[in-house]
Amino acid sequence: MQYRGGFWRPETKRGESPAVSESPKSTLAELRIQIDQIDKAMHDLLIERGSVIDRLIEIKARHGGGSAFRPAREASMMQAIIERHRGRLPVDTVEAVWRIIISTFTYVQAPYSVHIDVSHGDAAMRDSARFHFGFTVPCVLHQSPHEVIDAVGGSAGDLGMFALEGSPGAGAWWTALAPADAPKVIARLPFVERPDHPAGMPVFVVSNPLAEGSARDIVLESVRLDRWRSDFPRVLRTIGAEVIGSAADVVGLALLIARPGTIAADAVSATLRSAGGDDVRSAEVGAHAKRVEAQHQNGMAA
């Protein structure tokens, strides 16, 4: 007998066909046994992961705790998973399973709620929240990004989520993130970008300021200045930055600008001034990891 493919099978000499061919019925039975074994192993690993989290909670309790959210680590792990993924299983499923595992185990460490703005569309936001956070983490509904930011700011450790493109009337919501002690953007989801993503509406995730563990590939700035100038997009592109939000403000114009985390903190303000911007005032309002692009559902990361 030889041990092949997880099972003992009749031994054959080189160049010789098996004396008895395997019947489809026996092969199906063996495959189902393999699937059961894999399922059990996956469950055992989840239980083992839970025991590791128990020890992590004990260690954090002895050393003063700290936030359970680690956006940079999450992004690094997700990118590694997507890059090594192969086979028939859609990458969406891999992303969703991993998101539920990490979000739920974070909840086990330190219970939290996710406050979501449904003014942009109830169904789409609920789908996004459940795709990224599962069904264990409680969701609290709100009617504007400002309500979400206020709720997160008044919480002990909750998250907030709202669409990048705010609903009509949302205004310059990002200015509420400008004060130093206000909530900040810690993630942009979905992490995996592709046209037919099942929860593809771009959303920001905010939390109270993190002492450590932030991802800073992309930094977001709230900029206030006198008025719009047509040259702004072009000059911002020269430093790798772009305007992703614009609204009238009590002092003139409010912009939400995304820039690479590797450039100088004052690069955006200096660039806007070089294009004629007047009374430019900027404040960092968060940062997030760069996105991973997948060509199609079963494709590898681009």
N, C-alpha and C positions, 0 to 999 in steps of 0.2 A: 504494500500500500504506500501511496505517496500523499503528503499533505500539500494540497494545492487549493488556492482560493479560499482558505478558511475551512476546508473539509478534507477528510480522508477519501482518496479515490483509488481505483485499481491501478497498479503499476504496469506500465508498458515499456517495452524496449524501444530504443531509438529507431525511428522509421516504421514502427509497427503501430497499427491502429488498435484502439481498445477492442477487446474481445466482445464486450457487450456495450452497445451504445446507450447513452443516458436518455431516458424517456423525458418528454416535455413535462410530464407530471412531476417526476422526481426533481427535475431542474427547478421548476417553479417552487416546489416545497423548500428546496435548499436556499433559494434566493429570499424567500419569505423569512426563513430562519436567520439569514444574514441581516436582513432589515431589522428584525426584532432585536438582534444582538447590538446593532448600531444604535437603535433607539435607546436601549438600556444604557449603553455606554455614554450617550449624550446626556441622559438624565443623571447618571452617576457623576458626570463632570459638573453639571449644574449644582448638584448637592455639594460637591467638593468646593466649588466656587463660593457657595454660601458659607461653608465653614471657614474659608479664608477671610471672607467679609466679617465674620464674627470676631476673628482675631484682630482684623484691622480696626474694628470699632473699639475693642479693648485698648489697643495701643493709642488710638486717638484720644480716648478718654483719659489716659494717663498723662498725655503730653499736650493737653489743652485743646483738643479737637481741631477745628478748622473746617473749611468748606469741603463738602463731598464732591463738588463740581470741579472737574479738571478738563476744560475745553481743549487744551493743547494735546493732552494725552488721548482724549477721545478721537481727535482728528487724526493723530498719528496711527492709532490702532485701526481706525476705519480705512485709512488709505492703504495700510498693509494688507488688510483683508480683501479689499477690492482688487489690488494688484495681483494677489496670488489666486484669486478665484478663477475657476475653470469649470467646464462641464455644462450640463443641461439646466441646472438650477438657475433661475433668473437672478441677476445681481440685485434686483429690487428686494427679493425675498431675503437674501443675505443681509442687505442693509437693514431691512425692517426687523429681522430676528435679532441682529446685533443691537440695534437701537433699543428694543424692548428689554433685552438683557441688561444693558448698561444703565438704562433709566430706572429700571425696577430695582436693581441692586443698589443704585444711588439712593433711591427712596427707602430701602431697607436700612441703609446707614443713617439717614437723616430725613424723616418724612417731609415732603414738600408738596405744594400744589402748583399747577401751571395755569396762569391767568391768560385767557385768550380773547383777542378782540374779534368779535364776530360781525362787526359792522361792514366788513369787506365781503362777507358771504359766509353764512352759518355752516353750510355743508362742507365747503372747501376747507375752512379752518378746523372743523371737527376732524375731518379726514387727516389733515396734516398733524394735528395734535396726537391722534391715536397712532398714526404711523410712526411718529418719532418718540412717543412716550408711553405707548401701550394703554392698557385699561386699568392698571393698578394705581397709577398716579392720578389723583383727582384733578379734574379740569373745572375752572371757574370762568363763567362767561361774562364778558364786558362789551360795551358798545363803542369804545374808542381806544386808540393807543394811549391817550392820556389817563384813562381809567386804569388800564393795565399797569402803566408806569407807577401810578399812585399806589395801587394795591401791592405791587412788588416792593416799593420803597417802604411801605408800612409793615412788611412781613419780616419774619425771622430768617427766612431762607427760601422763599418761593421763586419761581421763574415766571416770566411773562413772554408772550408770543404774539406778534402781529405781522401783517403783510408789509413787504417793502413798499408797495404802492398803496398808500393809505386810502381809505374811503373818502368820498367827497366831503369836504368840511373838516377833515382831520387836521389841516393846516400844517404848520412846522412843528410836528410832534417831537422831533429830535431835540429841540431846544430844551425840553424838560429833562433831558439827560445831561445837560451841560454842567450843573453844579457838581462840585467834587464829590459830595456824598450821595448824589442821585444814582439810581440804577444805571447800568451800562450794558451795551450790547456785548454778549460773550460768544455768540454763534450766529451763523447764517445757514439756514437749512432750506432744501435738502442738501446734505453734504455731497451726494453724488448727483451730478447734473446730466440730464439728457432730456430730449423733447417729450418723450412719452412716459415720464415718471408718474406713478400713480398718486403721489402727493407732491407734485412739482411746483406748486405755488411758492415763490421765494418768500421766506419769512425770517425775521430777526428774533433771536431769543435774548432776553435781558435778565439780569440778576442784580442784586446789590453788589457793589464793588468787591472783586475778589482780591485777596491778598497775594495769591500765587496761582499758578496753573493756567493762566490765560494764554490763548493763541493770538499771535500778533502778525500773521502774514499780511492781513489787510487792516488798516487803522481807519476809523471813522471820525470825521471832524464836523462839528456844527459851526458854521461860519455865518457871521452877520456882517453886512456891509450896506453901502448906500443903495446900489441898484445893479441890475443885470447889464453885462456888456457882451456883445456877440463873440468877442475873442476869448472868453473864458474857457470854453471847451478845448480849443486848440492849445492854449498855453498850459492847461492842466495835463493834457496828454503828453507833453514834453517831459513831465516828471512821473508819468505813469498813473496819474490821478484822474478821477472822473466825478461829475456831478450826478448823484443818484436821487436827489430830492431837492425841490425848490418850492418856496412859498413866500407870499408877502408877509412882512413882519412889521411890528409896531415901529421899528427903527429903519425900515426899508425893505431889505431882502434877506431871507434866511436860506442857506444852502446846506445840504448834507453831502459831504464829499468823502469818497473812499480813496485812500492812497496806499502805496506799498509801505509796509512797516519798516522797511530798511532805509527810508529817506529821512532827512532831518525833520524835526517836529515843526519847524517854522517854514518849511518849503512851500506848503500850500498858500499861506498868507503872503509870503514874498512873491509868489508867482501871480496871485490875483492882483497885487499892487502893481506889478510890472505891466499888467494889462489895463491899468487905469482904475482899479478898485480903490474906493475911498472908505476910510473909517472901518477897516477890516479887523474883525475880532473873531478869534477862533478858540474852540475848546474841544478837547478829545471826548468823544461820547461812547467809546467802546472799540473793540477789535475782534476779529474772527479769523479762522483758518481759511486758507485758499480752498476752492472747491475742486473736487475730482470730477473729470468729465468721462462719461461712458458713452460709447458710440451708439449702442442699442442695448436691448434688454439683456441679452446673453453675452454682450461684448466685454472685452477687457477695458480697463481704464485707458483713456487716450493720453 
